[in-house]
Amino acid sequence: MTAPFPVGPQLVSRIDEVLSRIDSAATQAGRDGAGITVLLATKTRTPQQIAAVIEVLRERGRTIAVGENRAQEMAKHEDPLLAGNGVPRHFIGRLQTNKARDVVAFAELIHSVDRDDIAEALERRAEMAGLHREVLVQVNTSGEESKGGYDPTPEAVIPVVQRLRGSQVLRPVGLMTIGANTSDDAAVRASLRSLRELRDEVRERLGLDDFEQLSMGMSGDLEIAVEEGATIVRVGSAIFGPRPA
Ligand SMILES: *Cc1c(COP(=O)(O)O)cnc(C)c1O
């Protein structure tokens, strides 16, 4: 198959670099790197750029997903270069209730249920559209005020998971966090580890075998995330290059 777009050597080497970072961290932790989903955080990238990366990741045999963090960027995935490519679409950004309908239509997994009114809006819209969607509960593990999410305690997270479990259309499958924004690796590790511990506790207390996803780790902290049990890493700039300012 010939690519309808150029896959430059620089892009290929950035992708391989990310995959080798994932694989070494996985090996370190006694895990299989190929089992970790690489979610491309596509932000403002063009359909051409996104399609090129998808092609390389597919050649490498990776489990992939694309993730948008802004509702207004979702339409670009209807571009002929991307539409119908079979790559699961996720939503990873801060949600607004007035965008719930569009997000439900777009994403099969929504990472960012960070407050009760969002859970309600997604449920209502999924019911109206007749769609079943998986969701993650976003947890604020860093204590940074700019970040959304429930407090990192079972008392805060269990009620929302239970509420979602009661839904006919939404299925909670795990937790998501944005790690501490610091160069202090120990602080990053503590925040990411707390997500895993919280998932384990929720899973055990509620007896949920299928509550297993841990969406954590970005370009700067993906090794730590993989070592701490990430099942989905969300990567943007390490693959696409620095974002235009
Ligand atoms: C942009 C984004 C990422 C990826 O960030 P990079 O540092 O570019 O890898 C991950 N998660 C969320 C929620 C994002 O918005």
Ligand as a Chemical Component Dictionary entry (heavy atoms), coordinates in Angstrom:
data_LIG
# 
_chem_comp.id                   LIG 
_chem_comp.type                 NON-POLYMER 
_chem_comp.pdbx_formal_charge   0 
_chem_comp.three_letter_code    LIG 
# 
loop_
_chem_comp_atom.comp_id 
_chem_comp_atom.atom_id 
_chem_comp_atom.alt_atom_id 
_chem_comp_atom.type_symbol 
_chem_comp_atom.charge 
_chem_comp_atom.model_Cartn_x 
_chem_comp_atom.model_Cartn_y 
_chem_comp_atom.model_Cartn_z 
_chem_comp_atom.pdbx_ordinal 
LIG C1 C1 C 0 -2.229 17.149 24.985 1  
LIG C2 C2 C 0 -2.602 16.108 25.974 2  
LIG C3 C3 C 0 -1.777 14.983 26.177 3  
LIG C4 C4 C 0 -0.459 14.783 25.457 4  
LIG O1 O1 O 0 0.465  15.728 25.891 5  
LIG P1 P1 P 0 1.989  15.721 25.374 6  
LIG O2 O2 O 0 2.742  16.286 26.505 7  
LIG O3 O3 O 0 1.990  16.556 24.143 8  
LIG O4 O4 O 0 2.335  14.298 25.102 9  
LIG C5 C5 C 0 -2.210 14.037 27.092 10 
LIG N1 N1 N 0 -3.352 14.176 27.786 11 
LIG C6 C6 C 0 -4.163 15.239 27.629 12 
LIG C7 C7 C 0 -5.404 15.325 28.435 13 
LIG C8 C8 C 0 -3.811 16.236 26.714 14 
LIG O5 O5 O 0 -4.623 17.301 26.564 15 
# 
loop_
_chem_comp_bond.comp_id 
_chem_comp_bond.atom_id_1 
_chem_comp_bond.atom_id_2 
_chem_comp_bond.value_order 
_chem_comp_bond.pdbx_ordinal 
LIG C1 C2 SING 1  
LIG C2 C3 SING 2  
LIG C2 C8 DOUB 3  
LIG C3 C4 SING 4  
LIG C3 C5 DOUB 5  
LIG C4 O1 SING 6  
LIG O1 P1 SING 7  
LIG P1 O2 DOUB 8  
LIG P1 O3 SING 9  
LIG P1 O4 SING 10 
LIG C5 N1 SING 11 
LIG N1 C6 DOUB 12 
LIG C6 C7 SING 13 
LIG C6 C8 SING 14 
LIG C8 O5 SING 15 
# 
